[in-house]
């Protein structure tokens, strides 16, 4: 199991927030679960660029932080579903606001992001 080398800073609300949502796919997972995608396989199909292992790890982290709950159903095959907790639901307005900010500044940000891509040995690398 991975152990963080640096202790988590709980000194301010921003650090707490970042501890919960930091992860490339966590915001997408929260959004899709809120939108009605409940099963792990469905989530993996909605986010095909993410590996199954990474999504599973981030789902576990979200569960450990109280953002989602994992429901297990009896029967064969085993059925698993995820849903947002009341705490997790409070993140939805923040995600919407963040998406709106991105859309409002799309043209400027796309130019800057493309400009900062550097090619090294024919491989694009973002700096």
N, C-alpha and C positions, 0 to 999 in steps of 0.2 A: 504494500500500500504506500502511496506517495505521501510524504510528510513535508510540509512547508518548512523551508529553511529559516524564514523570517517570521516572527510572531505576527498575528493579525492585530492591526491597530484598531482599537475600538474607541478611540478618543473623540471622534466626531461622527455626526450622522452621515457625512459623505463617505467616510471609510466603511461604515456599516453597509450603506447602499451598494458601494462598489464590491464589497465582499460577497454580497448576495447575487448581483447581476453580472459580475465579471465572468466572462467565458464567451467564446465566439458565438455559441448557439443558444445560450440561455434565454435571451430576449425572444428569439424565434420560438423556442419551446413554450414559453409562457403565453405568447400570442396565439399559437396554434391550439394549445390546450383550452384557452379562453374561447377560441372560435369553434370549439366542438370536437376537435381531434383528440381522442382519448386513449387510443391503443398505441403501444410502442411501435408496432409495424407501420401504422399510419403516420406516426411522427417521423419515422425514418424515411418514408416515401415523400413526405412533404419537404424534408431537408436532405436531398440526395447527396449534396457535397460533403456532408459530415459523415464520419465513420460511425458505425454502430457502437463501437466501444466508447467513443467520445460522447455521443448522445446519451448513452447509458450512464456514464460517469456524471454528466451534467444534470441528468434527471435525478440521480441520487443526491447530488449536492443541493439541488432545489428542494428536494424532499427533506434533507437534513436541516435546511434553513427554514422549514415551515412554509414554503411558498406553494408547494403542491403536496398532495397526498396520493399514495399509491394504494389502489384498491385491488385486492386479490379475491377472485371468485372461485368457489369450489367447482370441481368437475374436471373432466379431461376433454380436450386439452385445457391446460391451465389458462385462465383468462385474467389479464391485468389491464387496469385502466388508471389513468391519472386525471386528477381534477385540481383546480386551484382552491386553495384555502381562502378564508376571508382576508388574511394577510396578503396572499398572492393577488387577490382581486384588486387590492389597492395600488398595485403596480400598473394596471391597465391604463389609467389616465396619463401616467408618466410616459408609457410607451407610445401612446397616441400623440402626446405633445412632442416627444422626440422625433417621431416620424414626420409630423407637420413641420418641425424645424428643418429637417433634412430636405423635405420637398420645397420649402420656401427658399432654400439656399442651394438647391441642386446645381444650377448652371455654374455658379462660382466654385462650388466644391469639386464638381467633376473636373473642371479645368485644373484646379490646384492638385488634385489627386493624380490626374494623368501626367501633369508636369513633373511631379516628384518621383515618378517611376523612372528608374535608371536601368539600363541594360548592361549586364556583365556577362560576357561569354554567350551572348544571344539569349540570356535568360532575364526576363524583367524582374527587378527587385524593387520593392517599395522602400523608400527611406523616410 
